[in-house]
Amino acid sequence: GVTYVGTLPWFRRRGHLRKIMETDFQRRYEQRMEPIAGLLASIAAIYQRYGYAVCSTAVRYQIDPRMVNFAPTAPPAEGTWREGSKDELPLLDRIYREFSQGRNGYLHRAPAIWDGQVMGNTPGGLAPAGFGPSLVAVYEEGGQPKGYVVYAAKFFEESSADHAGPGQRVLVRDFVWNTPGAYRAIWEHLKTFDLANRIWVNSAPVDDPAPHIMLDPRELQATHRDHLLARIIDVERALPLRPYGAEGRVVFELRDEMCPWNVGRWALEAGTGGASVTRTKDSPQLTLDVSALAQLLFGQVPPSLAVRFGRAAAAPDA
């Protein structure tokens, strides 16, 4: 994880950040440290110059809770809610890990991340200003926890007794569901905020069900933005880290301006029992840059789209 890389204003545009990146990549490769670097960028353009790529997308919703209604065939919520607390972080972490297990790009959370970004106990951060510590609600089916929602509320400054209607905003800092009923239950819970005129969901996953099960999905006012950026430092060790769902072999030729040890032709042999990456002299089926490979590795873009976009080139018989 890379965080808080910066240059003082009077030293900018002299190549210092590039030198930092080159030094860090070289050190991590030689010492066989983490083969993949990840970060959340203030500006994605900065890091894409160094071989990073956008490897996940976050969805943001802003919806009036009165407009939260479901399509007639959406699965019902038949469980119950109870109040949770920060003392239940081991339980929340277990629910979160179950949710994220089959997904690419989700981070295992250190206690500081839970305390600051999720529970809201650290000033500043990625959330809008003015929201205090979080409230936690845990959803159970048959006495078993199947989801949770973590949120905070505040009145906006323009809200007062002189203005008609509700004036509260509810910020959803985190929500996780492990059954279809749990997902619907989260929205039904948020719908009960009669003092709120906006529910803010800052970071829903790109495959979030809301646009597909809401009665009027346009009311979500959904917007998409880049989220996790990743950089492959050592391709030989990085590609075997993820699971592969089928047996197969693919030869690819890789370009990498900053990590010359990645350059060349590689053969990826993968199966349900694991994968390996080795040097080869065989003709490549795919030719691409290291940033495009990162998007393929995380599942952000399939190979067919990478070729269609021009980020990769396929052999005629591939």
N, C-alpha and C positions, 0 to 999 in steps of 0.2 A: 504494500500500500504506500502510495506517494502522497504527501500532503504538505501544503504551505511551502511551495517553491516560489521564490520571488527575487527580484532585483531592485536595488535602490534606484530611484529615478535618474540620478546623475551617472549611473553606470549602464543604462539601458542601451540596446542596439549595438552592443560590442561583442555579441556572441557568447556571453558568460553562461546563459542558461543552456545553450547547446553543449558547452564544455562540461557543465555539471551532468547533463544527461549522458554524454559519451563516457565520462569517467565512471558514472554509476553503472551503466550497462556493462562496461568492461570488467569492473570489480565483481559484479554479481555473476557474470559468466565464468570468470577465472576461479572464483571461490565456490562455484556451484551452489549459489544461493537461489532465491526464488526465480523460476524461469519465466514468470509473467509478472508485469507491473500493472497496477490498476490505480485509477484516481477519478475523482469528480472534479471537473474543470470549471473554473469561472468562465473561461472562453475556450471552447473546444479547438478553435483554430490554432491556438498556441501549440498544443501538444501533437496535433496531427502532423506538424512539421518534423517530428522526431519519431515517426512510425507508430504512434498511437492511433487507434481507430475507435469510433463510437460503437460500442458492443452491446448496449442495451438502451431501451427507450422507456421514458417515464410518461405517464398520462396524468393530466391535471383536470379535475372537475371543479366547477362552481355551479351549484344548483340550489334553488329554493326548496327547502324541505317539503313544502306543500306539493311540489311537482314530482316527488318520489312515488311512483306507482309502477306496477309490474304488468307485463303482458299476461293474458289469461292463463297461458300454459306454463308460466314460470313455476319452478318447484316451490312448495310451501316451506315455511319455517315452523317446526313443531317442537323446538327445544325451549329452554328458559335462559334468562340472563341472571347474572349475579355480579355484585361489585367486586372488582379486583384491586390489587395494590402493588406497589413496587416491591413488596416483600415476596411476591410470587414470581419474581424474575426467572427462577429455574423452570417454572411451569410455562411461562410465556415463551421462553427460549425453546423449550421442547416442542410447543405448538408451531413456533416459527420454523424450526428446523424440519419438521414434518412437511410443512407447506413448501419450503424452498428446496427440498431434497431433489425433486425432479426438474428443477429449473436452473438455467444458466445465469451466471452473473449476480446471484444473491450472495451477500457476504455473511460469514459467521460473525456475530456481534460480540465485541469485547464489552465488559461491564461499563466502561466509559461511554460507549455508544448507546447502550441501553439507557444509561442515566441521563445523558445529555440530549441526544437527538430524539429518543422515543419518549422518555419521561419528562423532558423539558426542564430539567433542573440546571442546565448550563445556559447562561445568558447568551444571546446572539444565535449563532448557528444558521441553519438553512431556512428556518421558518420565518414568516412575517413577524415583525416586532409587536410586542404588547401582549402576547399570549403567555400565560403563566404555566405552572406545572400541570401535567396531564392527569386526566381521570382514566380509569381502566375499567372496562366491562368485559366479562368472560362469558362466552356462550357455551351451553352444555346440552347435549342430547343423551338422554338416559343416564344422567349423572356423569358423563364423560365430556371433558372439554374438547370442543371442536372448532373454536375460533375465538377471536377477541378483537376489540377495537379500542384504540388509545386516542384521546382527543382532548382539546382545551377550547374554552370559549371566552369571548370578550365582547363588550359593547364598543362599537366604533364611535369616534369622537362626535360625529354629526348626529348621533342618536340622542334624543332627549325627549322630555315630556311634550315638547312643542311639535314633535314629528309623529305622525300617525303610523301605526304598524310596527312590527318587530324590528329591532335594530341590532341583534346579536349576530356574530359570526362564529361558526364552529370550525375549528381546524382539526382535521383528522391526521394525526401524526403517524399512525401505523394501524393497519388492519390485516387480519389473516383469517382465512376460512379453509377448512379441510373437508367440508361437505357442501353441496349446493344449498341446503337449508341454512347453513351458517352464513353464507354470503347474503342471502335475502334478509336474514335476521339482522345483519349489521345495518343495512339500509333502513329497515323498519324501525330500528332503534334510533337512528339519526332523524327519522321523520317526526319523532315525538318532540323535537325541540321547538316548541311553539313560539319562543322568544327570538328565534333565529330567522333571518331572511336569506342567509347563505351558508351552505355547507361547502367547505374547501377540502378537497382531497388532493394533496400535492404530488403524490408518487404512487399511482396505481400502476400495475404491470401492464405491458402492452396487450396481453391476452385477457385483460379484466372483462368479466361478463357483462358489466352494466350496459354498454351500448346494445347488447343483444337480447336483454331481458326486460329493459325498461319500457314502459308503455309509450313514453315520448322521449327517446334518447337525445333528441336535439336539446332538451332542457339541461343536459349535463354540461353543455358548453365545453366539450372536451378539446384539449389542446395537447400536442405531443412535443416533447423536447428530448435532446440527448441526455443520457444519464451516465452510466459507467463507461469510461474510456479504458482500454487495455492495450498493452504493448507486449509482444512476444520477444523475450530476451534470448531464450535458448530454445529453438524450434525442436531440437532432438528430444529434449526433456518435457516440453510443454504439451505437445500433441497427445502423448500417451496418458495425460492426466484425466482426460474426460472419457466417459464410456461411449461405446459405439454399438449400435443396435443390429449390425449385420456384419457378416464376413466379407472381406474385400481387400483389394490392394489398389492404391493410386500413386502414380508418380507425378511429382510437381516440381517445377523450377521456381526458385524463390529469389526475389530481389530484396536487398536490404542495405540502405545507404549507410546506416550507423553501426550495424552489427555484422561485420564481414564474415564472421564464422557461420552465419545463417545462409549465406549466399550459396547457390548451387542447386543440384538436383537431389531430391529426396524421395524415398519410397515409404509410404505409410501403409503398414499391414495391420489391419484391425479386425477384431471379432468380439464376440460377447465375453471372451475370457481375458481381453486386454488388447494392447496395441504396442507397436514398436515403430520407430522412425530410423532409417539408416540411409547412408549415402548410396547413390546408384549412378550408373552411366546410361540407364535406359532412357528412351525418349519420353519427354514429359507429356502427360495428358492435359496438364493445366500449368499455365505460367502466370505468376501473380506477384504483387508486392506484399511485404510482411503485414502491412495494415489491412489489406484485404483478407489475408489468411486469418488474422485475429477475428474478423467479423464472421468468417466461416467457423472458426473454432468455437465461438460463443453461440452460434446459431442465429445471429442477428440477421444474416443474409445467406440464403442457400446458394450453392455454386452456380446454378442455372441463372439466377438473377445477377450474380457478380459478373458473369460473362456478358449478359445482356446489357448491364450498365457500363461495360468496358473496363471494369476493375480487374478482370482476369481474362485470359485468352485460352480457349480450349483447342486441342488438336482436332483436326477434321474428323477423325474416327473415334473421338472420346465420347 
